[in-house]
Amino acid sequence: MKIAVTASGPELTSPVDQRFGRARYVVFVDLPGRTLQAVENRGGVNAAQGAGVQTAQTVIDGKAEAVISGHCGPKAFRALAAAGIRVYLTPPGSVAEALDRFERGELNEASGADVDGHW
């Protein structure tokens, strides 16, 4: 299963970026082996507007089946849901810790955005 995690850096030890659209990196991780590919999220970080949708497109292009982030706004959530990508929200911690929580079934699938746009 391929999971996309928003992160402040490109490593498993990097903190999860709590901002989906403005995350510095999207780290794609294949489970259960935890092989990873980090992608700089230039489109989202540098966007004047629509950062969440641009980051959602990065996740879609990376063929992830699910995304883990701290928060997800309404436009990004709709784009991900339309592509059949499940969204899981996690408290602060590292990418590895978020993946551990996911694998233990401790993260609940989001049913909608948990923040307004532009928070």
Stockholm file with secondary structure:
# STOCKHOLM 1.0

chainA/1-119         MKIAVTASGPELTSPVDQRFGRARYVVFVDLPGRTLQAVENRGGVNAAQGAGVQTAQTVIDGKAEAVISGHCGPKAFRALAAAGIRVYLTPPGSVAEALDRFERGELNEASGADVDGHW
#=GR chainA/1-119 SS CEEEEEESSSSTTSBBCSBSTTCSEEEEEETTTTEEEEEECHHHHTCSSCHHHHHHHHHHHTTCSEEEESBCCHHHHHHHHHTTCEEEECCSSBHHHHHHHHHTTCSCBCSSCSSCTTC
#=GC SS_cons         CEEEEEESSSSTTSBBCSBSTTCSEEEEEETTTTEEEEEECHHHHTCSSCHHHHHHHHHHHTTCSEEEESBCCHHHHHHHHHTTCEEEECCSSBHHHHHHHHHTTCSCBCSSCSSCTTC
//
